Amino acid sequence: MSTGVREIPLARPLHDEREEELVLEVLRSGWLSNGPTIDRFEELLAERVGAPYVAAVSSGTAALHLLARTAGLGPGDEAITSTLSFAASANCFIFEGAAPVFADIDRRTLNLDPAALEDAITKRTKAVVAVDIFGRPCELDEIRAICSRHGLALIEDAAQALGAEYKGAPIGSHGVSGIFGFYPNKQLATGEGGVVFTHSETEWQLVRSMRHHGQEFDGGSWFHHVRLGFNYRLTDIQAAIGIGQLEKLDKLLALRAAVAARYDRLLEDVEVERLCPDDADHRRSWFVYIVALPPGSAREPVIEELRAQGIATADYVPCVHLQPYMREAYGFGEGLCPVAEDMASRTLALPFFPQLEEEDQERVVEALRAAL
Ligand SMILES: *Cc1c(COP(=O)(O)O)cnc(C)c1O
């Protein structure tokens, strides 16, 4: 689009000389994978989120897939997740042959509604993937209680929630197994990457083995494969970037929160809904800034108007069950999750990243106001 104005992207990672220095160190060490920088990154992250065990892998999706495997999911099983999420929340167990079941969300939290979740349980249900959408913690205790009542595995998809707190303690520290993701739009950006966090040493060992071709580090032969595995390794180069990002994570999160607070203020008199506010038990980590347009308003022209002015935006996030491949494979359609469908039809992501300048935010809000 040749509007002559500077483009404002939707997301942008923030790295500096520190990451450059750490990456150079790894390059010069010659230890590019399976090396000590991975161990260090895992230790630092585990400490930060209060999880006893962290295993770094090649993506958030790989992390979810490995947890779907340790949960023992397979053909004939069902797993329940939220449709207001990224496709990987469901794909991870479809990879293992389990069928996706979508439960509706709570309009106030945008996360799984525990009552709807319980209603969706059948004799075949084996696991729940609970998402912390937009970085706001899900109803972890209620969901955990439901899972233990019905004997289900619980996987927390916290890909968007690094740094968030539930009941005063960080996501990662609550005894549940879950994942974070490090794609460039995430709070901690390594390019590609993710981790599994777990409170079980056995699960941790299993994940470490499966990310590395099913090898077992028992002091025996390197080429000793005890199970089917993958190449889901993170590289030491990415781990180095991760360490640099971890060192400044508090600063990054504070900058994100400040950008969100400025949007809150600038949008006060604009006719959009701001969503899923924090409360005493749920302190979000700012991942994206989402607003909902008023019911009945047309979103497509607003998106087009913003884009015409060089402002990136997205209809974020569409329902997973309405994606073409889901409709084709499972026959899902409109009406399955009415609350999620309503919210997903009205939400809009605004440019959001730590170094977003106030004047650019003013431009975004003015453009939005005009488009409405
Ligand atoms: C980013 C994300 C993932 C994982 O993404 P990768 O691109 O595989 O790292 C999974 N679930 C949710 C909700 C996400 O936002």
Ligand as a Chemical Component Dictionary entry (heavy atoms), coordinates in Angstrom:
data_LIG
# 
_chem_comp.id                   LIG 
_chem_comp.type                 NON-POLYMER 
_chem_comp.pdbx_formal_charge   0 
_chem_comp.three_letter_code    LIG 
# 
loop_
_chem_comp_atom.comp_id 
_chem_comp_atom.atom_id 
_chem_comp_atom.alt_atom_id 
_chem_comp_atom.type_symbol 
_chem_comp_atom.charge 
_chem_comp_atom.model_Cartn_x 
_chem_comp_atom.model_Cartn_y 
_chem_comp_atom.model_Cartn_z 
_chem_comp_atom.pdbx_ordinal 
LIG C1 C1 C 0 1.978  -19.317 19.741 1  
LIG C2 C2 C 0 1.033  -20.336 20.230 2  
LIG C3 C3 C 0 1.328  -21.722 20.212 3  
LIG C4 C4 C 0 2.614  -22.319 19.687 4  
LIG O1 O1 O 0 3.123  -21.723 18.608 5  
LIG P1 P1 P 0 4.491  -22.099 17.869 6  
LIG O2 O2 O 0 4.395  -21.228 16.664 7  
LIG O3 O3 O 0 4.453  -23.537 17.561 8  
LIG O4 O4 O 0 5.636  -21.765 18.771 9  
LIG C5 C5 C 0 0.408  -22.590 20.763 10 
LIG N1 N1 N 0 -0.726 -22.152 21.300 11 
LIG C6 C6 C 0 -1.045 -20.846 21.349 12 
LIG C7 C7 C 0 -2.303 -20.426 22.020 13 
LIG C8 C8 C 0 -0.184 -19.893 20.802 14 
LIG O5 O5 O 0 -0.499 -18.601 20.840 15 
# 
loop_
_chem_comp_bond.comp_id 
_chem_comp_bond.atom_id_1 
_chem_comp_bond.atom_id_2 
_chem_comp_bond.value_order 
_chem_comp_bond.pdbx_ordinal 
LIG C1 C2 SING 1  
LIG C2 C3 SING 2  
LIG C2 C8 DOUB 3  
LIG C3 C4 SING 4  
LIG C3 C5 DOUB 5  
LIG C4 O1 SING 6  
LIG O1 P1 SING 7  
LIG P1 O2 DOUB 8  
LIG P1 O3 SING 9  
LIG P1 O4 SING 10 
LIG C5 N1 SING 11 
LIG N1 C6 DOUB 12 
LIG C6 C7 SING 13 
LIG C6 C8 SING 14 
LIG C8 O5 SING 15 
# 
